[in-house]
Amino acid sequence: MLSTKIASLDFATPLMTGSGTFGHDPAALRFLNPADLGALVLKTVTPEPRHGNPVPRMAEFEGGIVNAIGLENKGLAYWQDTVAPTLEGLPVPVVANAGGHCADDFVEVVKAFQDMNGVAAIELNLSCPNVQGGILYSTDSIGLAKVVTACREVSDKPMFVKLSPNVTDIRPLAKAAADSGADALTVCNTLIGMLVDWRLRQPVLANGIGGMSGPAVKPVAMHMVSQCAAAVDIPIIASGGAACADDVLEFVVAGATAVQIGTAAFLNPAVISQIASDLRSILAQENLTLADLRGSLKL
């Protein structure tokens, strides 16, 4: 009932973990029934180790969280030697996430993912809002196209491009990614935001700004999913504030093929299985399929 297809991959459900919310390894599967999860999307890997931003680097607010983790990871070599072997034979497809400061960085990571049997697809993180340095591919369609094209040349695995909401118009970026060989778009990453401690007269996060996620960003993500679905012919993977079955179905109506669940899993690591169960019940009660609903938004 919930089976979903993107490029050459078949997923048991349209539900995916959001990159960065369950780490670099299969830890999420300890909390979930694999039959409820379409794909395990892992945290960003960069060529060199990154210590991330100084603490505090995550804080809650009424509508979600703001984080400035800074792509902390142990680097590609460690990931190849230690993490990659644990991904083979898992009951769900694994989507590895590549990051970097320049096109060569992305190509290096994607080349490594191409050779890993446990990696079914690759997500390019071209939109992290809290990493200093590098080229802002998230706001430059020409630069974005260059990276996607270079990565496409070294890998034939399904490739998802994660776009940023921190732009005046996401559609040129979506078109650039699709025209350069992306198989799907992840829409979208976190919104740039700031929390302030008025008593200390300073930002709550040591980095000053961070990426906002959670329920408060859902209307923005919904709009951008709808825009991208109308602008390109490749699947859209919604990412932004989904926390229940109704949220997922709203994204599907707006044009999404799949939906990533991120911040909601911090509150309840088993939430994806609950959403999958609720989706099956709702669709059966309404005598509907995901295909019936997908892209059916009346504007």
N, C-alpha and C positions, 0 to 999 in steps of 0.2 A: 504493500500500500504506500509506503514512504520511499520506495526505491527512487534514486536520482542518478542521472548520468551527466558528467561533465567531460568533454573531450572523449578520451578512450576509457575513462574510469567509470565503474559502476559503484555507487554508494548505497548502503543499506537504508540510509535516511538522508535528508537534506541538512542534517545538523553536524556542525564541525566545532572543534574547540577554537577559540581565538588565540592567535599567536601571542606568546608571552604570558598566558594565563595558567599554563600547566607545565612550564619549564621546557627543558630540552630533551626529555626522555618520555617513556610510556607511562609515567606516573598516573595520568588521568584514568587509565584503564582499571586502576584499583577501585575506583568509585563508580564505574559505569558498567552497564551491560553492553558488551561490544555490538550487539544487534541494534542498539539505539543510536550508535555513533556512526555518522557517515565517514568522517575522516579525522585523524588526529593531526592538527596543525601545531607544529613545534615552535619554540622561541627562536628568534633570529640568531644566526651564526655569522660571524665576521672572520676574515682571514686571520687576524691577530687577536689575542685575548684583549678583553675590555673590562676594566674595573667598574665601569659605570659612573654615574654621578654621585656626589657626596650625599650623605643622609642629613636630614630626613628627605626621602625622595618619593613618598607616597602619603596621601592624606585623603580622608573622606570628606564629603560635603553632602548636603541633603539630596542631591540628584545623582550621586555616583562617587567617583574618585578622580583625583588628579595625580598623575605619576610622572616622574622624571627619572626612570631607572637608568636610561642611557645605554641600552643594548648590552648590559653586562653579560659576558659569556667567556668561556675558557679558550676560545679560538678554534679554528678549523682542525688543526692537527689533533688536539685533544678529542674533538667531536668525532673525527674519523676513527680514532683508535679505541675510544671508550664507549661512545654512545651508539654509533652506527651499527655495531654488531647486535645490540639489543633490539633493533628495529626489525630484523628479519623474522619472518614467520608470525608477525602480529595478526590478530583477527580483523584489523581494520586498516585501510590504506593510510600511509603516513605522508604528510605534506611537510617537507623541510623548508625553512624560511631563510633566505639569503639576504645579507646586508653588507654595506661597505660605504666607503667615502668616494669612490670613483668607479668608472666602468670596469677597470681591470680587477678591482676587488670583487665585484659581483661575478665576473666571469670565472675567477679562481674558485669561488665557492660553488657556483653552479656546475663547473666541471667536476668537482669532487662529488656533488650530489648525483650527477649523471652516472657515476660508476658504482653507486651504492644500491645493492639489491633491495634494501629495506625502504628506499625512498620511492614512492609512487608518483609524486608530483612535487613541483617547486613553486614556492610563493616568493616573489621579489618584494622586499620591503623598501620601496622607493619613497616612503612618506613618514619616517619617524620624526616627530616634531621636537625631540629633546636631546639631539646629538649635535655637538658643536663641530664645525668644520665640514669639509666635503662640499659637494655640489647639491643644490636644492632641486633634485630631479622632480620632486613633487609639484613644483610650480613651473617647470620648464618642459614643454612638450617635446622640444627638439632634443634636449638632454635625455629625457625619459626614453624617447624612441631609440636613441643611440645605445642605451644600456640594454633595453629589451632585445634589440636586434643582435647585439653582441652575445647575449646569453642564449638566444635562440639558435645561434650558429654552433654552440657547443653542447646543446642538449636537445633531445627529441622527446623528453618527458613533458607531460602536460604542465603548462606554466601559467601561474596566476600572478597578476600584477596588483599590488595593494596601493590604492590611491589615497590621497590626502583630501580631507574636507576643507583644508585651510587655503582655499583658492576662491577667486571670484566666480569662476565657471569651470566645473569639473569636466565638462564634455570634450574640450580639446585634448585633455590628458587621456581620457578614455579612448578617444579615436586614435591617438598616437600609439597607445599600447596595443590596441586591436590591430592596427595596420602594421605593427612591427612584429607580430607573431604571438601575442598573448592568446592563451586559450580561454581565459576567464579573467574577470576583474574582481578584486576584493574591495568593496565600497562600504565603509571607508575606514581610515585610521582615526586616531583621536584628534579632538579639537584642542587647539592651544588655549590654555587658560591659566589662571593664577588664583591662589588663595592667600589671604592676608591675615596676619595676627595683629589686630589693631593695638593691643597692649604693648607689643614689642616694636610696633611700627616697621614690620618687615614681612616678607613673604613667608608662608608656612614651609614651602619647599626650599631646600638649600640652593637648588638650581634657579630659583625665582619663578620660572614658568614650568609648565608641564603639560601633559596630554590628558584631556578630560574624556572620561568614558563612563558608561552606565546609562540609566534611563533618561537622563537629561539630554543626551545626544541623539536619541532615537528619531525625533522629527527631522533633524538635519540629515541623518543617514537615510531616512525614508525618502526625502526629497531627492537626494543624490542618486539613490538606487533607481528611482523612477526616471531621472534624467539620463543616466547611463544606459538603462535598458532601452530607452527610445533612441539613443545615439549610436549604439553598436549592436552587432548581431551575435556577439559571443555571450556566454552565460555570465550573470552577475552573482557574486557571493556577497550577501549583505553582512555587514559587521557594524554594530552600533546600537547598543542598548537593549537588545532582545533578551527577555528574561522569562517568557512564558509562551505557551502554544499560540495564543492570540497574536503576540508580537511577531512570531514566525510567519503566521498566515498573512498578516498585514504586509510583511516584506515580500512574500510570494506574490500577492496581488499587485504590489508595486513593480514587480518584474524580476524578483530574485529567484534563482534556481536553487541556491543553498543559503544557509544562514549560520554564521559563526556565533557561538555563545562564549562570552569572555568574562566580563565583570560579574555577572550573575553567579558564575561558578565560584567566585571568592566567598560568597555568602553560603552557597550550597554546592559542594563539588559534585553532587549527584543530580544536579538540576537538569542535565541533558537527558538522562533517562526518564525523568518526570515529564519533560516536555514531549519526548517521543511517545510516551504512553498517552498523554493528553491529545496529541495530534491524531493518533490512531482512532481514539474515541470520537473526537469531533468530526473527522472526515467520514467515519462510518455513520454517525448520527445524521449528518447532512447529506449523505450519499454523494460525496464529492471526492475528487482526486486532486492532487497537487497540480496536475496538468490543467484541470478545469479552472483553477484559480490563477495560475501563473500569468502575470501580465494583463489581468482582466480589469485593471483600474480604469474607471470612467472619468475622463478629464473634460 
